[in-house]
Amino acid sequence: VQLQAFGGGLVQPGGSLRLSCAASGSTSSINMLGWYRQAPGKQRELVATITTDGGSTNYADSGKGRFAISRDNAKNTVYLQMNRLKREDTGVYYCKAWVRATGYWGQGTLVTVSS
């Protein structure tokens, strides 16, 4: 499974951004997709996950009420809509796919929240 993330950039506090991550390869085997982020000097942390069957979602507390994860199985793409962005949301955002217990990482996309 290969993953390609898009959509990072510079946004002002309070703004919105949508990240996309396209999967290729053995996509029919993917059972869950997710987003992680890594702020400068910090460990990578979970942002949100979504299952490919039924679309059950899970969010870290930091993004609840502001972020929304969704997927388009036909396009093999997972999205992360981020609203009311804060400076502390700055970081490199990575998408991840799970095939059973094996995780596959995509390259990161940088999100900078700054005025």
C-alpha positions in Angstrom: 0.0 0.0 0.0 1.3 3.4 -0.9 -0.1 6.7 0.4 0.3 10.2 -1.0 -0.8 13.2 1.1 -1.8 16.6 -0.2 -3.2 19.9 1.0 -0.9 21.3 3.5 0.0 24.9 3.6 0.0 28.2 5.5 -3.2 29.3 7.1 -4.1 31.9 9.6 -5.5 31.1 13.0 -9.2 30.5 12.8 -8.9 29.3 9.2 -9.7 26.0 7.6 -7.7 23.5 5.5 -8.6 20.2 4.0 -6.0 17.4 3.7 -6.3 14.5 1.2 -4.5 11.2 1.1 -4.7 8.9 -1.8 -4.0 5.2 -1.4 -2.7 2.9 -4.2 -1.7 -0.7 -4.4 -3.6 -3.3 -2.4 -6.3 -0.9 -1.3 -9.0 -3.5 -1.0 -7.1 -4.9 2.0 -7.2 -1.6 3.9 -9.5 -1.8 7.0 -8.7 1.6 8.5 -7.2 4.9 7.6 -6.0 7.7 9.7 -4.1 11.0 10.2 -1.3 11.7 12.6 0.7 14.8 13.1 4.1 15.7 14.5 4.8 19.2 15.8 8.3 20.5 16.0 10.2 18.9 18.8 7.3 16.6 19.7 6.4 13.0 19.1 4.0 12.0 16.4 0.4 11.8 17.7 -2.9 10.5 16.5 -5.4 13.0 15.1 -8.2 10.8 13.8 -9.0 7.4 12.3 -11.9 6.0 10.2 -12.8 2.5 9.3 -13.3 1.6 5.6 -16.4 -0.5 6.4 -19.1 1.5 8.1 -17.0 4.6 8.6 -16.6 4.5 12.3 -14.5 7.4 13.4 -12.2 8.2 16.3 -10.7 11.6 17.2 -8.0 12.8 19.6 -9.4 15.3 22.1 -7.4 18.1 20.4 -9.4 17.9 17.3 -12.9 17.0 18.5 -15.5 19.5 17.3 -13.0 21.1 14.9 -11.7 18.3 12.7 -13.6 15.8 10.5 -12.2 12.7 8.9 -14.0 11.1 5.9 -13.2 8.7 3.2 -14.2 8.0 -0.3 -13.7 4.3 -0.9 -14.3 4.6 -4.6 -11.4 7.0 -4.9 -9.3 5.2 -2.2 -8.9 8.6 -0.5 -9.2 9.8 3.0 -9.7 13.4 3.9 -9.2 15.6 7.0 -11.2 18.7 7.2 -9.7 21.1 9.7 -11.6 24.1 10.9 -10.9 26.8 13.5 -7.3 26.1 13.3 -5.0 27.0 16.1 -1.3 27.7 16.2 -0.8 24.5 18.1 -2.2 22.6 15.1 1.1 23.4 13.3 3.0 20.3 12.3 3.6 17.7 9.7 0.5 15.7 9.0 0.9 12.0 8.0 -1.7 9.6 6.7 -1.6 6.0 7.7 -3.4 2.9 6.4 -3.9 -0.4 8.3 -4.1 -3.8 6.6 -5.0 -5.9 9.5 -2.4 -5.0 12.1 0.2 -3.7 9.7 0.5 0.0 9.3 1.6 1.9 6.2 2.7 5.5 6.3 2.5 8.2 3.6 4.9 11.1 3.4 3.9 14.1 5.4 2.4 17.3 4.4 3.2 20.5 6.4 0.5 22.6 8.0 1.6 25.9 9.4 -0.9 28.0 11.3 0.4 31.5 11.7 -0.6 35.1 11.2 
